[in-house]
Amino acid sequence: MEPHMATLSEAVPQESSSYTSPLRVLARSFQKSRDRWKQKYKGLQDRIKAFRTEVRDLRRSRDRWQAKADYLKRQLDELRAEARRSAEQPPPAPSPRSSPLPTRHWG
């Protein structure tokens, strides 16, 4: 008989096994255990993927809000600087053609 064609009973000697159940029952039990482990692992992998997606989306959102806040801060700084410049300038002198006080005509 070829070495790779060994039967299950030859691969696992009965006298050295600590299991008392028949091999077919053990095989089914081990398969169910493996399937449960794979299902649990798959569920965890799905949760990890969902968390990574959520983190990515939150980072993008945070970056967008940060860029908007930076833009608005620059605008505010420019408006404040403009207001300071206009407050520092003296008011325009009255034109010589107009009188400084309005006159009232009684008629």
C-alpha positions as CSV (number, residue, x, y, z in Angstrom):
1,M,0.0,0.0,0.0
2,E,1.3,3.5,-0.9
3,P,2.1,5.8,2.1
4,H,-0.2,8.6,1.1
5,M,-3.2,6.3,0.8
6,A,-3.2,5.3,4.4
7,T,-6.6,4.8,6.0
8,L,-7.9,6.7,9.0
9,S,-7.4,3.8,11.3
10,E,-3.8,3.5,10.2
11,A,-3.2,7.2,10.6
12,V,-4.6,7.4,14.1
13,P,-3.8,4.3,16.1
14,Q,-6.7,3.4,18.4
15,E,-4.7,2.4,21.4
16,S,-2.8,5.8,21.6
17,S,-6.0,7.9,21.3
18,S,-7.4,9.5,24.4
19,Y,-10.8,9.8,22.7
20,T,-13.4,7.1,23.5
21,S,-16.0,8.1,20.9
22,P,-16.0,6.5,17.4
23,L,-13.9,8.4,14.9
24,R,-17.0,9.2,12.7
25,V,-18.6,11.0,15.7
26,L,-15.3,12.8,16.5
27,A,-14.9,13.8,12.9
28,R,-18.4,15.3,12.8
29,S,-17.8,17.1,16.1
30,F,-14.5,18.5,15.0
31,Q,-16.0,19.7,11.7
32,K,-18.8,21.4,13.5
33,S,-16.3,23.0,15.9
34,R,-14.3,24.2,12.9
35,D,-17.3,25.6,11.1
36,R,-18.4,27.5,14.2
37,W,-14.9,28.9,14.6
38,K,-14.8,30.0,10.9
39,Q,-18.3,31.6,11.3
40,K,-17.2,33.5,14.4
41,Y,-14.0,34.6,12.7
42,K,-15.9,35.7,9.6
43,G,-18.3,37.7,11.8
44,L,-15.3,39.4,13.5
45,Q,-13.7,40.2,10.2
46,D,-17.0,41.8,9.0
47,R,-17.1,43.9,12.2
48,I,-13.5,44.9,11.7
49,K,-14.2,45.9,8.1
50,A,-17.3,47.9,9.2
51,F,-15.2,49.7,11.9
52,R,-12.4,50.5,9.4
53,T,-15.0,51.9,7.0
54,E,-16.6,54.0,9.7
55,V,-13.2,55.3,10.8
56,R,-12.3,56.2,7.2
57,D,-15.6,58.1,6.8
58,L,-15.2,59.9,10.1
59,R,-11.6,61.0,9.2
60,R,-12.8,62.3,5.9
61,S,-15.7,64.2,7.5
62,R,-13.3,65.6,10.2
63,D,-10.9,66.7,7.4
64,R,-13.7,68.4,5.5
65,W,-14.9,70.3,8.6
66,Q,-11.3,71.2,9.5
67,A,-10.8,72.7,6.0
68,K,-14.1,74.6,6.2
69,A,-13.2,75.9,9.7
70,D,-9.7,77.0,8.4
71,Y,-11.3,78.8,5.4
72,L,-13.8,80.6,7.6
73,K,-11.1,81.6,10.1
74,R,-9.1,83.1,7.3
75,Q,-12.1,85.0,6.0
76,L,-12.9,86.3,9.5
77,D,-9.2,87.4,10.0
78,E,-9.4,89.3,6.6
79,L,-12.7,91.0,7.6
80,R,-11.3,92.0,11.0
81,A,-8.1,93.4,9.3
82,E,-10.3,95.3,6.9
83,A,-12.4,96.7,9.7
84,R,-9.3,97.8,11.6
85,R,-7.9,99.5,8.5
86,S,-11.2,101.4,7.9
87,A,-11.4,102.4,11.6
88,E,-7.9,103.8,11.5
89,Q,-8.5,106.0,8.4
90,P,-9.9,109.5,9.1
91,P,-13.4,110.2,7.9
92,P,-13.5,111.8,4.5
93,A,-13.4,115.6,4.4
94,P,-16.6,117.3,3.4
95,S,-16.7,118.6,-0.1
96,P,-16.4,122.4,-0.5
97,R,-19.6,122.7,-2.4
98,S,-21.8,121.4,0.3
99,S,-22.4,123.2,3.5
100,P,-21.5,121.5,6.7
101,L,-24.9,122.0,8.3
102,P,-28.2,121.5,6.4
103,T,-30.2,124.7,6.1
104,R,-33.8,124.8,6.5
105,H,-35.9,126.9,4.2
106,W,-39.1,128.3,5.6
107,G,-41.4,129.2,3.1
